[in-house]
Amino acid sequence: MLQTPTKSSLVNQHDNPEFNKLFPEEDRLAAMSRDLRFHPAGVARPQCLTPAQIESYNRDGFISGVCLFSVEEIAEHRRYFDGLLARVMRPGQDNYSIWAT
């Protein structure tokens, strides 16, 4: 059973009608007409990825090494999460206590 922690209790996500829209049951999945074949990306003039990255995706099915943040942005995120972790690492708490803060 998938449960999502909240500050007051645990909630069963399967009781949420929106959950079933996003994650249909196995019998509903089996009844759906789905095309699960690989379809290569056919981009003539890519705007974000390089032609080499698209070629790599079409060959391997994934892209690695895509930089999403600058070095400065990563440093800012790291400072934030280091501070967050320091606040919850009190006696009796661990890094899994972050969600409760």
N, C-alpha and C positions, 0 to 999 in steps of 0.2 A: 504494500500500500504506500503510495507516494504521499508524504505529508510535508506541509510547509509550516515551519515554526513561526509563531507570532508571539508578541510579548505576553499575551494572556493564556494562549492555549495552542494546541496543534490542530490544524484544519485538514480534513481529508479532501484533497483536490478533486477526487472522483465525484464528489457531491456537487461540484460546481459545473453547471451546464456548459460554460465556456470551455472547460477542460475537454469535454467530449467532442467539441468542434475541432479542437486542435489535435487531439490524440484519439482517433476513433478506435473502437475495439477491433480485435483481430478478425471477427466475422465480417464486419463492415469493410475492413481493408481488403479482405479476400474478394468481396463482391464488387469492389470498385474497378473500373477500367483505367489502368494506369500504364504509362509507357515508362519503364524503368531502364531503358537502354541509354547508353552514354551518347550525348549529342555534343560534338565539338563546337567550340565557340567560333562563329564565323564573323569576325569583326574586321572590316576592311581598314578602318582608320581608328585605332584605339585611342582613347583620351586619357585613361588612367594607367592601364597596364602597358608594358612595352610589347612589341611584336614577339620578342623572345619569350616573355612570360606567357603570352597566349599560346605560343607554340608548345611551351613546356606543359601547360594545362591540357592541351589537346593530346599530347603524347602520354602524360603521366596521370592525368585526372585530378591534379591538385597543383597549387602554387605555394611555394614556401619563400620565406625571406622578404615578404612585403613589409616595408617600413610604414607603420601607421602614425607614429609619433616622432617628433624631433627629439634630439638628445635633451634639450631643455624641458620639453613637455614630460618626458619620462622621469627626469630628475624631480619635477614638481609632483608628479603622481607618487613617486617613491617617498618623498618627504611626507606627503599626506598620509599614506598607508603606514609608514614607520611611526608617525605620531599616533595614529589610530590604534595600532598594535600596542604601543607603549601605554596608552590609557587603559586598555583592557587586561594587560598582563599583571593584574594585581593578584595578591594571594588568593588562591581558589579559582582563578579564571585562567583561560588559555586563549589561543587564537580563534577557537571556535566560539568564543563569547562575543565576538565582534557584532554579530547580528542583533544582539540584545542592547547595544548602546545607542 
